[in-house]
């Protein structure tokens, strides 16, 4: 019974993550002060649209995103095309008065911008190996505590 309950709770948690995104995700841009409200899974971000100087499409098909960059080549906003359509991103670019740079399909491209997020995106093997490791550690601690208390 405990195992079935734990499996059901785990499946509910996994299903809740994308459902929260699809039910809450919205972008609105005020025409007066170019203030963007990006509503994600849990929080709403307010981005000053006047800081955005360029937009660039990057990634492999099926895992593409659009990075909106400021004048110092830092990311202000990233829209994943898994959750947003390219036409929505183009419409946002039109409202901001810019075109989205789309590289040729045959070129291999590093993630645009500077900082921690582009570093993580350019090292997917490190991130990919870190996630199962942390999952195993959490499961070990939970099972150990469960066996000691039960």
BELNORRA-V806190 format. One record per pair of residues at least 6 apart in sequence whose C-alpha atoms are under 7 Angstrom apart, sorted by the first residue. I is the first residue (numbers start at 0). J is the second residue. Records with the same first field share a line. If there is no record, write none. Layout:
I->J + J
//
This chain:
19->40
20->39 + 40
23->38 + 39 + 40
24->38 + 39 + 40
25->37 + 38
26->35 + 36 + 37 + 38
27->35 + 36 + 37
28->34 + 35 + 36
29->35
33->47 + 48 + 49
34->45 + 46 + 47 + 48
35->45 + 46 + 47 + 48
36->43 + 44 + 45 + 46
37->43 + 44 + 45
38->44
48->95
50->69
51->67 + 68 + 69 + 75
52->68 + 69 + 70
53->67 + 68 + 69 + 97
54->65 + 66 + 67 + 68 + 98 + 99 + 100
55->65 + 66 + 67 + 99 + 100 + 101
56->64 + 65 + 66 + 99 + 100 + 101
57->63 + 64 + 65 + 108 + 110
58->64
62->81
63->79 + 80
64->77 + 78 + 79 + 80
65->77 + 78 + 79
66->74 + 76 + 77 + 78 + 111
67->74 + 75 + 76 + 77
68->74 + 75 + 112
69->75
72->112 + 113
73->112 + 113
74->112
89->99
92->98 + 99
109->121
110->117 + 120 + 121
111->117
119->126
//
